């Protein structure tokens, strides 16, 4: 399977922000996996990630078949004592999905960041999503560790409605940060040139082109490694 890249933060506006903002400009933006997963999945479970699977019993449908919008629940480990939760953003095959999650890879030396559409592969012997490998940004590849998972918690109708609202709030917040960064950068670097929204537009166009190149490179007819 061809190695996949990742996009930081869960919106195009946030990606544009990276293109125009000075280093460290979002140091105050720190996400834990639980509140982020709850925000974008709409699944109303609270408490440590390691408790989500047991809390879901009788409240949400659960299973071992990946679905877009479901929450993948990781079992705790000695290095990840509180467990982890991530939201499935896309199902590529029955054993390969993309997830969007927070506080996994250190990005530029900093934790608490959101990674969008990163690869997770089911490596279990029986294909039951009990063992997975996860994209790890410092490696620019799947990480070396194998993680045990409980399975997937599936959103209900209420969750999907809340998720739509949550993603909107997250994107609006990212847009506000991006606009502020663009204002600051445009004033400092281009005081008598293009306006800040033009800078954002150019960054967004660049991000679209990059996304198109990634999509073309990962099509099945281009081969795999």
N, C-alpha and C positions, 0 to 999 in steps of 0.2 A: 504493500500500500504506500502511495506517495505521501511523503511527509507534508503535514499541513501547517500553515502559519496561523497566527492568532491576531485578533484585533482587540486592543485594550479599550475597556469601558464599553458599556452596552448601548451605544448610539453613535450615529454618524457625527453628530455635533461634538461628542467627546473626542472622536478621532480627529476632527478638525482642530479641536483645541490643542492636541498634541503637536500639530503642525505649526501652530503659531505661538504657543505659550512658552515662556522661559522655563528652564529646568526648575523643578521643585515647586511649580506654581500650584499643584494640587496636593501638596503634602498634607493638607488638612482633610482630604477626602479619604476616609478609611472605612472599609466595609468588612463586617464579619459575614461568614457564609450564611448563617441562619436568617438574620433580618433581610438580607438580599434575596435569598431563595423564597422567603415568605412574600416579599414585595412583588417579585415578578412571576411567581406561580399562583399567588392568591390563596395558597393552602394555609389555613389558619391554625398552625401548630406553633407553640412557643416552647422555650426551653432549649437546652443543649441539643446539638445535632444527634448525639447518640441516643436521645430519647424519642426522636421523631417516629421511628418505625413502630415502637410499642404504642405511642400515642395515637397513631393512625388507625389502629385496630378498632373496628366498629364505627369509625368516623369517616374514613375514606377508603375507596377501593385500593387494593395493593396487588402487586404481581411481579413477575419476572420478565415481562415483555416490554421493551422500551416503546414509549409513546412521546411525541412532542408535547411539552408542557408538564410532563411528570417530573417528580423530584426523585433523584437517585440518592439513596441513603447509604452512606459508608459506615462500616463498623469502626469502632475506635481501635487504635493501635497504641503501642507504647509511646510513639512519637506524636500521635494524633489522638490524645486521650478523650477529647470531646466529640470525636467523630467528625463527619463532614456531610453537607448536603449540597446538591447541585441540580440545576434545572436543565432538562433535555430540551435543546433548542431545535434539533433536527435528527431524524433517524435516517442514517445512510444505508445500512443493511441490518439484518437481524442481529449482527454482532458488532456493529460499529455505529456510534452515535456522536453527535456533537453536543456539548454542554456549555452553558453559561453559568459561571460561578464566581465567588469572591474569596479572597484571602487564601489562595493556593500557591501559585508561583510568586517568588519575590521578583518584582518588576523594577529594573534599575536599582536594585538593592533595597526596595521598599515593599513591605507587605500591605495587605488590606486593599489590594486593587481588584478590579473586576476584569475577568477574561471572557470574551464572547466567542462562542462557536469554536471551542477547542475539542480535540478528538479524545474519545474514550473507547477502548476496545475490550470486549469480553474475551478473556483468555481462559475461562473455566473449561475444565475437561468435558463437561456435559452441555456446554452452551447455555447455561441457565443464569448467566449474569451474577454469579456468586464471587467471581474474581475478575478484577479489571486492571488495566494499565491506563494511565492518564497523562495527557500532554503536560510537559513540564518546561516552562519557558526558558530557564537558564540552559537547558540542553538543546533547545530548539527541536525537540523530538519527544517521544513518549519517555516518561521517567523510568528509572530502573526498577522501582518498587512495584510490587503487585499488591492490590488492596482488596480486602474482603468487603462485600456489600450485601445488604439485606435484600434489596430489590427496589422497585419503583412505587411511589405513592402517586396515584392519579388524581388530578383535580376534578371536582364536580362543577356543576353549572355556576354555583356561587363563586367558586374559586376562579373560574375563567373570567367572570365579570370583574372581580377584584384585581385579577392579574392585569387586565386591560387598563384599569385605572392606575395600578402601580407602575407599569411600564411608562405610562404617560407622565406620571410624576417624576420618575427617574430621568426620562429624556428631557423634560422641561428644566429640571435642575442642571443637567449637563449643558443644555443650550444656554442657560443663563451664565454659567461659568465660562463657556466658550466665547460668548459675546463680550463678557468683561475682559477676558484675556486678549481678545482681538482688539478691543478698544485700547488697551494698554500698549500692546505691541505696535499697532498702527500709529499711535501717537509718538511712540519712542523711536520707531525705525523709519516710518514713512510719514513724517509730520505734515507734508504738503502734497501727498500723493493719494493713493487709493484709500477709500473708507474702510472701516473695520469689517463691514458685512461683505465687501468685495473680497477681502482676505479670507474670510470664512468660506465664501463660495468657491474660491480657487482651491482651498484645502479639501472641501467636500468633493469637488470634481476629481482631484488627485486620488482621493480615497476610493471613489467609484472605479477609476481606472485600475487601481491595484486589485480591488475585489474581482474585477472582470478577468484580470490576468490569472489570479489564483484559481478562479472557476475553470478557466480554460486549461490550466496546467493539471487539474485534478480530474478531468474527464477520463472515463475508462479507456477510451481509444487512444489516449496519450501514453499508455503503459503504466507500470507500477514498479516499485522496488521494495 
